[in-house]
Amino acid sequence: MAFKSLEELNREFMAEESAVTRIPENNGAKVELPVFSKESESAEVREENKKRSLLGSLMTILLGLAFLLILTTALTSSRYSFFTVLTGSMQNEIPKGSLILVDKTELQALVTGDNITFMRDRRTAVTHKIVEIFDDYLESGSRGFQTKGTNNMNPDREIVIEENVIGKVVFVIPHVGTALSWLGDNIYIILIMLGVAVVLTLTMHSLKSKGSSAKKQIRVEN
């Protein structure tokens, strides 16, 4: 085997070094180099996920507002009324604080076992169960209804006449009547808060987008 001299090895090394491609210094000027890495790819993925998350949040808010609008329209129509249950006389069926939807059903369609809402006096609405019906109450030609709170020991003392019946309970949402009553009293405050939340969300998203765009450019100084 032939051995190369030190000078021959040095010449070969210099030839290989001169063949290496270098980035020109360009007289000390700054050179911008594009960077392609997994980090930049993941940043783009995160940006896309943020956009989808923002869109989902906005859709949730819009759907919530649409639901409130539909619910308010239904509950304020001429056929339906809604009430908040303030006592526990029907606790095992209609818990205190529930929201009830009352349908102005034909009185002849009411039967024993129906829960009805009626006016006890000019200011008090009561929701109790029908336990007995008198088709010709006191020979008046009108129906009378014996009612009872399911948690009460005895039936109500006064018979409910047709004129005082508001309607039949057709839908019960436990524990939300108090919250909806508060919402109805403060609807304008809630709408303002939702508007501020939307503006803040859009502003923060815009600032984050600008920050992500600035980080994508990397400058290399020689």
C-alpha positions as MATLAB code, in Angstrom:
seq = 'MAFKSLEELNREFMAEESAVTRIPENNGAKVELPVFSKESESAEVREENKKRSLLGSLMTILLGLAFLLILTTALTSSRYSFFTVLTGSMQNEIPKGSLILVDKTELQALVTGDNITFMRDRRTAVTHKIVEIFDDYLESGSRGFQTKGTNNMNPDREIVIEENVIGKVVFVIPHVGTALSWLGDNIYIILIMLGVAVVLTLTMHSLKSKGSSAKKQIRVEN';
ca = [
       0.000    0.000    0.000;
       1.352    3.390   -1.011;
       1.447    6.105    1.614;
       0.695    9.723    0.689;
       2.928   12.452    1.839;
       1.768   15.228    4.141;
       1.830   17.729    1.288;
      -0.414   15.533   -0.896;
      -2.952   15.135    1.901;
      -2.935   18.879    2.506;
      -3.585   19.626   -1.207;
      -6.522   17.169   -1.310;
      -8.044   18.738    1.826;
      -7.811   22.245    0.366;
      -9.419   21.067   -2.884;
     -12.357   19.542   -1.016;
     -12.798   22.685    1.116;
     -12.904   24.924   -1.945;
     -15.659   22.763   -3.423;
     -17.970   23.396   -0.438;
     -20.819   25.829   -1.259;
     -20.904   28.884    0.982;
     -23.527   31.536    1.436;
     -22.061   34.798    0.074;
     -21.565   37.467    2.678;
     -22.738   40.147    0.234;
     -20.395   42.737    1.757;
     -21.864   42.459    5.241;
     -25.488   42.966    4.155;
     -28.296   41.121    5.923;
     -29.443   37.953    4.203;
     -32.963   36.643    4.725;
     -33.123   32.874    4.650;
     -36.392   30.964    4.327;
     -36.838   28.447    7.084;
     -38.688   25.225    6.459;
     -39.124   23.110    9.548;
     -41.630   21.120   11.511;
     -42.035   24.090   13.855;
     -43.269   26.356   11.041;
     -45.631   23.649    9.863;
     -47.030   23.176   13.373;
     -47.458   26.949   13.704;
     -49.616   26.954   10.593;
     -51.667   24.075   11.996;
     -52.128   25.950   15.270;
     -53.210   29.052   13.369;
     -55.803   27.042   11.463;
     -57.056   25.465   14.685;
     -57.408   28.926   16.254;
     -59.509   30.081   13.319;
     -61.765   27.038   13.639;
     -62.054   27.546   17.398;
     -63.014   31.197   16.897;
     -65.594   30.247   14.285;
     -67.019   27.606   16.620;
     -67.283   30.111   19.480;
     -69.085   32.623   17.296;
     -71.470   29.948   16.042;
     -72.222   28.898   19.624;
     -73.021   32.492   20.589;
     -75.236   32.985   17.539;
     -77.070   29.704   18.146;
     -77.611   30.670   21.783;
     -79.068   34.016   20.794;
     -81.279   32.337   18.177;
     -82.508   29.840   20.795;
     -83.368   32.661   23.203;
     -85.199   34.511   20.444;
     -87.230   31.426   19.458;
     -87.987   30.591   23.092;
     -89.076   34.154   23.841;
     -91.301   34.216   20.743;
     -92.966   30.925   21.684;
     -93.483   31.857   25.286;
     -94.940   35.263   24.501;
     -97.388   34.000   21.870;
    -101.124   34.255   22.519;
    -101.519   30.499   23.093;
     -98.709   29.907   25.580;
     -97.700   31.485   28.850;
     -94.792   30.741   31.128;
     -94.466   30.974   34.878;
     -91.823   30.423   37.514;
     -92.860   28.087   40.357;
     -92.176   29.853   43.652;
     -93.279   27.219   46.205;
     -92.731   23.521   46.877;
     -96.369   22.362   46.909;
     -95.678   20.324   43.709;
     -92.054   19.546   44.552;
     -92.107   15.852   43.547;
     -93.370   16.727   40.044;
     -92.545   20.402   39.534;
     -89.647   21.479   41.768;
     -89.491   24.959   43.227;
     -87.775   27.354   40.815;
     -88.883   25.441   37.706;
     -90.003   27.123   34.506;
     -93.389   25.842   33.316;
     -95.007   26.289   29.918;
     -98.788   26.556   30.085;
    -101.013   25.853   27.062;
    -104.458   27.432   26.870;
    -106.073   24.049   26.284;
    -109.793   23.694   25.723;
    -111.329   23.339   29.173;
    -113.461   20.387   28.053;
    -110.230   18.533   27.259;
    -108.947   18.713   30.841;
    -109.048   15.459   32.800;
    -108.261   14.263   36.295;
    -104.492   14.105   36.783;
    -103.702   17.152   34.637;
    -101.608   19.884   36.197;
    -103.250   23.251   35.626;
    -102.336   26.846   36.344;
    -105.141   29.053   37.620;
    -105.656   32.434   39.246;
    -106.342   32.114   42.955;
    -106.898   35.875   43.106;
    -106.036   38.837   40.929;
    -102.336   38.686   41.777;
    -101.620   35.031   42.535;
    -101.241   32.230   39.977;
    -101.177   28.682   41.336;
    -100.192   25.404   39.665;
    -101.809   22.278   41.155;
    -103.109   18.891   40.011;
    -106.762   18.194   39.195;
    -108.076   15.515   41.552;
    -111.787   15.799   40.774;
    -114.001   17.452   38.119;
    -117.561   18.726   38.519;
    -119.144   19.033   35.075;
    -122.034   21.204   36.255;
    -120.620   22.947   39.270;
    -123.405   24.410   41.455;
    -125.763   24.008   38.495;
    -123.903   26.833   36.734;
    -123.466   24.914   33.478;
    -119.665   25.328   33.860;
    -117.042   22.906   35.036;
    -115.395   23.162   38.418;
    -112.029   21.642   39.319;
    -110.929   20.295   42.678;
    -107.140   20.778   42.832;
    -104.353   19.716   45.164;
    -100.658   20.251   45.540;
     -99.011   16.844   45.339;
     -96.942   17.633   48.439;
     -99.917   18.966   50.387;
    -101.890   16.785   52.799;
    -105.334   18.047   51.755;
    -106.975   19.341   48.554;
    -107.405   23.067   48.049;
    -110.408   24.438   49.934;
    -111.809   26.420   47.011;
    -113.066   24.864   43.768;
    -111.464   26.370   40.661;
    -114.068   27.608   38.197;
    -113.503   27.685   34.435;
    -113.067   31.452   34.272;
    -110.012   31.284   36.516;
    -108.170   28.537   34.625;
    -105.175   29.800   32.599;
    -104.285   26.470   31.034;
    -102.629   23.077   31.275;
     -98.940   22.606   32.124;
     -97.320   21.018   29.063;
     -93.611   21.495   29.687;
     -91.425   21.739   32.779;
     -87.764   22.782   32.966;
     -86.559   22.184   36.539;
     -84.509   24.793   38.393;
     -84.183   27.319   35.544;
     -87.246   29.467   36.141;
     -85.432   31.733   38.588;
     -82.492   32.134   36.213;
     -84.748   32.996   33.262;
     -86.689   35.468   35.352;
     -83.421   37.199   36.185;
     -82.421   37.062   32.512;
     -85.690   38.671   31.475;
     -85.165   41.483   33.976;
     -81.573   42.052   32.803;
     -81.756   41.175   29.080;
     -80.112   44.424   27.935;
     -77.160   43.915   30.287;
     -76.721   40.355   28.983;
     -76.756   41.522   25.353;
     -74.156   44.200   26.094;
     -71.923   41.642   27.829;
     -72.220   39.249   24.876;
     -71.317   42.059   22.464;
     -68.241   42.994   24.516;
     -67.191   39.317   24.666;
     -67.411   39.000   20.871;
     -65.363   42.191   20.321;
     -62.677   41.081   22.808;
     -62.465   37.630   21.222;
     -62.028   39.082   17.725;
     -59.428   41.608   18.963;
     -57.332   38.976   20.763;
     -57.483   36.691   17.739;
     -56.316   39.526   15.468;
     -53.368   40.358   17.769;
     -52.307   36.710   17.965;
     -52.459   36.389   14.182;
     -50.183   39.405   13.734;
     -47.733   38.022   16.285;
     -47.621   34.620   14.564;
     -46.993   36.239   11.160;
     -44.064   38.253   12.538;
     -42.399   35.144   13.954;
     -42.438   33.365   10.613;
     -39.707   35.645    9.215;
     -36.234   34.938   10.613;
     -33.374   37.306    9.789;
     -29.746   36.146    9.765;
     -27.041   38.744   10.222;
     -23.481   38.114    9.042;
];
